[in-house]
């Protein structure tokens, strides 16, 4: 079968996302070439990888030369990329990658979804609820606004990819999400950003849980749909998914129609996650962002039968039709390193207190953590008994990071 299929090149196999793409394509006979930043990348240990490579040095020019040499060797291939920074770099060299069929959106489309404020404007025009958001140009503007806000507030960058370089040059870290619980805390957090002359968005906090709706779009049409609920997140107040569960399409069907309408209005092509915060008490969903790439919880989708890498490969690589197929609802998937960090953080907290005054039920948290090891409908972001080597590599890397984790949990800098 592999002789009849185009090879696939996956750039960024250092995370469970890249590993999921390797497994999904490799099991179907696609020859997969994985490129990792480090020789220890977990995807490079997968048995479904046809060949693994370490990313060339020299920045974008080195990467372009590496991809060009690989194309000359293997011929036409589908090129997958995961990180937004890699997609941005590859879009700049699109004309110089003639041997590849690119499995990600072009620069103009990526620009639309990377700017959250632009996405919010389009969404609001479609009647999608958008959290109240403010963008301050100066610290003085933030100081005038701060007393009028309801706390906590969420801080996030309008375009994380664009701000990453200026922050690094100023010696500042890029926080994807940050919570401030008072005016004083907000201004203290914003003050260092005067060095770059830009500030993150200030957004109202929306109660509820994370709800991700995933769509494969082409030509204004949705070719495949999937959704999940975030059961646990890291950090616990809201962040990346550490435990998620697949949901049937019968739930939130009207919201899914709005998600497709939003992607159509954005003229989106390819895979995307439309992320909401859903409050079950009120039935209201608030748009958080559109993630225009393969998302962190992709392992859940693939193991549930929503094979987005394969469907993308078929639709954009082989020019074959894709139709909606059933997937398994109620499947749980765990990202064990952040899930364990979440548990340890909650166990170390007082019974009530901390951000958002979360009530911590220690025994329930511990019992749920242990019970998921024996639930028959639980799978994992990394572990797969058919492909065990990436797990051992991931565990080794986790052990190496353990002193840093211990320091962060105890409040010490390491």
Secondary structure by P-SEA (a helix, b strand, c coil): ccccccbbbbcccccaaaaaaaaaaaaaccbbbbbbcccccccccccccccccccccccaaaaaaaaaaaaaaccbbbbbbccaaaaaaaaaacccccccccccccaaaaaaaacaaaaaaaaaaacccccbbbbbccaaaaaaacccccccbbbbbcccccaaaaaaaacbbbbcbbbbccaaaaaaaaccccccccccbbbccccbbbbbbbbbcccccccbbbbbbbccccccccccccbbbbbccccaaaaaaaaaaaaaaacccccccccccccccccbbbbcccccccccaaaaaaaaccaaaaaaaaaccccccccbbbbbccbbbbccaaaaaaaaaaaaccccccccccccaaaaaaaaaaaaacccccccccccccccaaaaaaaaaaaaaaaaaaaaaacccc
